[in-house]
Every structure is written in structure tokens, then in C-alpha cells.
Amino acid sequence: MLESEPIMHLNGLDAYFFVRFLLMMCYILLPIWFFSWAILLPVTAANSDSGKTGLDMFTFGNISPRQQDRYAAHIILVYLFTCE
């Protein structure tokens, strides 16, 4: 863990609280990022008939109009992360 106590003594309270805010955002958002990628990347790339390759397979637009039910994973995760 990053020790932010010396920052308070050397740079003042503004820098200390900014570093604490950044750490809090990392603790909150990094697990959400990894969890969402573990679910959304396979959902978006699976059974793609759009002909996209490489990193383009993982884009939101890779889901064809015939497979729009796969967007449900996106909206479920949005609701899950918003309601936490």
C-alpha cells in the first residue's frame, strides 16, 4: 500500500487528500474494470459474423443486428455497478 502520510507533512493537506482520493478511486474502479472485462470481452467477441479481427473483435459495434440480445450483458453490468 502506498504510504501517503509523508505527503501530508511535506506537501500539505491538498496533496495528501488528492493522493487519498486517487487511492480510493483505484480501490473502487480497478475491481469493477477487471470484473467487467472478464465478462464483456468474451460476450462481445464470441460468434462474431462481422468479419472483424484483432482488437476490433472486442468493440461494442462488433455485435451484429441479429445478435442484439448480447447487449443484455452490457446493460446488466451497468445496472449492477450503478446500484452497488
Secondary structure, 3 states (H helix, E strand, C coil): CCCCHHHHHHHCHHHHHHHHHHHHHHHHHHHHHHHHHHHHHHHHHCCCCCCCCHHHHHCHHHCCHHHHHHHHHHHHHHHHHHHC
